[in-house]
Amino acid sequence: MAETMGPTATPQPVAQKIKVIVGLSGGVDSSTAIALLNDQGYAVEGLTLWLMKGKGQCCSEGMVDAAQICEDMGVAHHIVDIRDNFQANIVDYLVEGYEAGITPLPCSNCNRAVKFGPMWIHARDQLGADYIATGHYARTRLDESTGRTQLLRAIYRPKDQSYFLYDLPQEELAHVLFPLGEYEKAQTRQAAAEHGLHTADKPESQDLCLVEANGSMRAFLDKYLAPKQGEIVHTSGTILGQHDGIHHYTIGQRKGLGVAYKEPLYVVSLDPVMNRVVVGNRDATFESELTAQRVNWVSIAAPAAPIRAEVQIRYRSAPTPATVIPLEDGRVRIVFDEPQSSITPGQAAVWYDGEVLLGGGLIERCESSQARA
């Protein structure tokens, strides 16, 4: 990973101080995080990952704002070129997933493979850091009885981002700080204003950083995937229309289907082999269970027997009671107390015990959906 130094001053030696490298995106959250840690007496430096090869919204403006924050604070700012990693683990990952008829979750994969891991390794090995920190709304806590670092929801639930952090390993969780874990968004902006940060009123960024400003996921994917016309088929077998690429659809989608029918229709499944979009009524979107792969047990070790938990299948969905059943190959089977709508392959299923994130994994294509397709 190549590194360049921003125009900020190199801090004086701070022996006896705990050194924290703060991931700076140039937004208000990470800006406030570094300011708060600086107030608390940590020896802080900023680090911005150079992610995009193209014109994604995450880089140029964000780098400038991050550098300005560090310059104003009189601390070092590092820029680490990680564009090849981002291309392989996010751009290619997304394109390959959509082409295969799943809806990948880029944020959790980015946190695991692009942001936290590489940032911690660079901060530890190249900068001599004790910890890294970010502006995520989440918390950690040491379980003294097991020695594991637990991942907890943020105090302010509307901004809780623990769902996207489920895939972080213990080594990284043990060395990460989340200064905003007990803050509400309004309190973050207030703190930024009190510190005189020029990002205090900066608008929220889009959820998907690689989409160009005023762009869309559809436009992004169309740059990589050529149109491929296929059938839109009702669960009854009736052909209702044509589509120009299954990557334009996702499970549970209702709007923009391009077909007329006597009742509202929803995408029930996507068939990449037959290149079909299968639609049906709302009842057809419900499933009583799922399986998940690439499972990461976070706050507890992998159990040998089924456990009860509250499972979240989308970032904005409410957690729902279920039984999580470990499988011999490291996967899990999750059986819900009540059927859930629009369980989407490629998204994350994350399970909690109250505020404690126990584990998570990537949802696989379910057998019933495959049968309908």
Protein Blocks (a to p, Z undefined) as FASTA:
>chain_A
ZZdddfbdcddddehiacdddddehiaklmmmmmmmmmnopacddddddfbfblcfklmm
mmmmmmmmmmmnopacddddfklmmmmmmmmmmmmmmmnopacdfklmmmmmmmmmmmmm
mmmmmnopabdcdfbdcdddddfknopacddddfblmlocklmmmmpcfklmmmcccfkl
mccfklmmmmmmmnopaklmgccddfblkbcghiafklmmmmmmccdddddddfkopafb
dcebjklpcehiaghnlpacfbdcddfbdcfknopacdddfklmpcfbdcdehiacfkbc
cdfbdcdddddfbfkbccddddddddfkopacdddfbdcehiaehiacdddehjacfbdc
dddddfklmmmZZ
